[in-house]
Amino acid sequence: SFTTRQSEKSAELDHIWVTRWLDDIGLPQYKDQFHEGRVDGRMLQYLTVNDLLILKVSSQLHHLSIKSAIHVLYVNKFNPFCLKRRPGDEMLTSPSEVIQWSNHRVMEWLRSVDLAEYAPNLRGSGVHGGLIILEPRFNSDTLAMLLNIPPQKTLLRRHLNTNFNSLVGGQAQMEKQEYMESQNYTPLSTTAKIRPKKIGFSNFSQLRKKRPDDPSDYICPLE
């Protein structure tokens, strides 16, 4: 079956590869914990919210970053080279390509739209193309906050907004707009923390014991 083939492909990605992947998605600060937990490609699919908390990932934004990055891996059949690190032809960028951009590639884009001085602020932010395109609450205001562009710099924020909209394309732009206008909309916080569901002693050994068929709150349900 398709799912079995996906599992076989994901099993080819070892825990060393996963630490490099954390670099690519802009979360290098968690490499030691993931390495210690021996989180490999197969385990990525079955990570739950609590697993991420065991791995010391408590930021809501970083949970969303990992979730969208796993989704990008899944739709690319766990191709280990699916994330783009280097600029191609800037004139021909489509949202389907942006979704595969690494954190470094997003920083390159910022340089190309004259925001080079702010680009280093994205290090360790968890911002990559998948998060930008797939998370409906991630908009140019979120990016401006992460880049530390103050609200009073209205022209700069407008410049970012214009370039952000052309980057994500009409479809994603529309989805983000609809989401913003929905009744229960709350802006994406860059500082919110995730609270553990169950209070208890947890450690890395529990990560290994989990079985794929356990009904759990996976961070990125792939079915």
C-alpha positions in Angstrom: 0.0 0.0 0.0 0.9 3.7 -0.4 1.2 4.1 3.4 3.5 1.0 3.7 5.7 2.5 0.9 5.9 5.8 2.8 6.9 3.9 6.0 9.7 2.1 4.1 10.9 5.4 2.6 10.8 7.2 6.0 12.7 4.3 7.6 15.7 5.1 5.3 16.1 8.4 7.1 18.3 7.9 10.2 18.5 10.1 13.3 21.6 11.8 11.9 19.6 12.9 8.9 16.8 14.2 11.2 19.3 16.5 13.0 20.4 17.9 9.6 16.7 18.3 8.8 16.2 20.4 11.9 19.0 22.7 10.6 17.0 23.0 7.3 13.7 23.9 8.9 15.4 26.5 11.2 15.3 24.7 14.5 19.0 23.7 15.1 18.6 24.4 18.9 16.7 21.1 19.3 19.4 18.9 17.6 20.9 17.5 20.8 17.5 16.5 22.2 16.4 14.8 19.0 19.8 13.1 18.6 19.7 11.9 22.2 16.1 10.6 21.6 17.3 8.9 18.4 14.4 10.4 16.5 14.6 9.0 13.0 12.5 9.5 9.9 10.0 6.7 10.8 9.5 8.2 14.3 8.9 11.7 12.9 5.5 10.6 11.5 4.3 9.4 14.9 5.5 12.2 17.1 2.8 13.6 19.4 2.5 16.9 21.1 3.7 15.3 24.3 6.7 13.8 22.5 7.8 17.2 21.4 7.4 18.5 24.9 9.7 15.6 26.1 12.1 16.8 23.4 12.0 20.3 25.0 10.0 21.8 22.1 7.4 24.0 24.0 7.0 26.9 21.6 3.6 26.8 19.7 5.2 28.2 16.6 8.0 25.5 16.7 5.3 22.8 17.0 3.6 24.3 13.8 7.0 24.5 12.1 7.7 20.8 12.7 4.1 19.8 11.8 4.3 21.6 8.4 7.8 20.3 7.8 6.6 16.7 8.4 3.7 17.3 6.0 6.2 18.5 3.3 8.3 15.4 3.8 5.2 13.2 3.5 3.9 14.7 0.2 7.4 14.4 -1.2 7.4 10.7 -0.3 10.2 11.2 2.3 12.7 12.3 -0.3 15.7 13.3 1.8 16.6 16.0 -0.6 13.2 17.6 -1.0 14.1 20.9 0.8 15.6 23.6 -1.4 18.6 25.4 0.2 19.8 27.5 -2.7 18.2 30.1 -4.9 17.2 29.1 -8.4 15.7 31.5 -10.9 14.0 34.2 -8.9 11.7 35.2 -11.7 10.0 31.8 -11.8 9.2 31.1 -8.1 5.9 29.4 -7.6 4.1 28.6 -4.3 4.7 24.9 -5.0 8.4 25.6 -4.9 8.3 27.9 -1.9 6.7 25.2 0.1 10.0 23.3 -0.2 12.2 26.2 0.9 14.5 25.7 3.8 15.1 28.3 6.5 18.3 29.4 4.8 16.4 29.7 1.5 13.8 32.0 3.1 16.7 34.1 4.4 18.1 34.3 0.9 14.7 35.5 -0.3 14.7 38.3 2.3 18.1 39.4 1.0 16.7 39.5 -2.6 13.9 41.8 -1.5 16.2 44.3 0.2 15.7 43.0 3.8 19.2 41.6 4.3 19.7 43.3 7.6 16.7 41.5 9.1 17.4 38.1 7.6 19.7 36.8 10.5 16.7 37.2 12.8 15.2 34.1 11.2 17.9 31.8 12.6 16.4 29.4 15.1 12.9 30.7 14.3 11.5 27.6 12.7 10.4 29.5 9.6 10.6 27.5 6.4 8.6 27.5 3.2 6.2 24.8 4.4 5.2 26.9 7.5 4.8 30.0 5.4 2.5 28.4 2.9 0.6 25.7 5.0 -0.1 27.6 8.2 -3.1 29.8 7.6 -2.3 32.1 10.5 1.2 32.7 9.3 1.1 36.1 7.5 3.4 39.0 6.9 2.7 40.4 10.4 4.0 37.2 11.9 7.1 37.4 9.8 7.6 41.1 10.7 7.4 40.2 14.4 10.0 37.4 13.9 12.2 39.7 12.0 11.9 42.4 14.7 10.6 45.0 12.3 8.9 47.5 14.7 5.2 48.3 14.0 6.0 52.0 13.6 8.2 51.2 10.6 5.0 51.2 8.4 6.7 51.6 5.0 9.0 48.7 5.7 6.2 46.5 6.9 4.2 47.4 3.8 7.2 46.5 1.6 7.4 43.1 3.4 3.6 42.6 3.0 3.7 43.2 -0.7 6.6 40.9 -1.3 5.1 38.2 1.1 1.8 38.2 -0.8 3.5 37.8 -4.2 5.7 35.0 -2.7 2.8 32.9 -1.3 0.6 33.4 -4.3 -3.2 34.0 -4.7 -4.5 30.7 -3.3 -2.6 30.8 0.0 -3.2 34.6 0.3 -6.9 34.0 0.0 -6.9 31.2 2.6 -4.9 33.4 5.0 -7.3 36.3 4.5 -10.4 34.1 5.0 -8.9 32.7 8.2 -8.2 36.2 9.4 -11.8 37.2 8.8 -13.3 34.1 10.5 -15.1 34.5 13.8 -12.8 32.7 16.1 -9.5 34.0 14.6 -6.7 34.7 17.0 -3.4 35.9 15.5 -0.5 33.5 15.6 1.7 34.2 18.7 5.4 34.1 18.3 5.8 33.5 22.1 3.0 31.2 23.1 3.9 27.9 24.8 2.2 24.5 24.6 1.1 23.0 27.9 1.5 19.3 28.5 -1.7 17.3 28.3 -0.9 14.9 31.1 1.4 15.7 33.9 3.8 12.9 34.6 7.4 11.8 34.4 8.4 11.4 30.7 11.7 10.6 29.2 13.4 9.6 25.9 12.8 5.8 26.5 9.1 6.4 26.0 9.7 7.7 22.5 11.0 4.3 21.5 8.2 2.3 23.0 5.4 4.0 21.0 3.8 1.8 18.3 2.6 3.3 15.0 -0.9 2.0 15.6 -1.3 3.7 19.0 -4.2 6.1 18.8 -2.5 9.3 19.7 -2.6 13.1 19.1 0.0 13.0 16.4 1.6 16.4 15.7 1.0 15.8 12.0 -1.8 13.2 11.3 -0.9 11.9 7.8 -3.9 9.8 7.0 
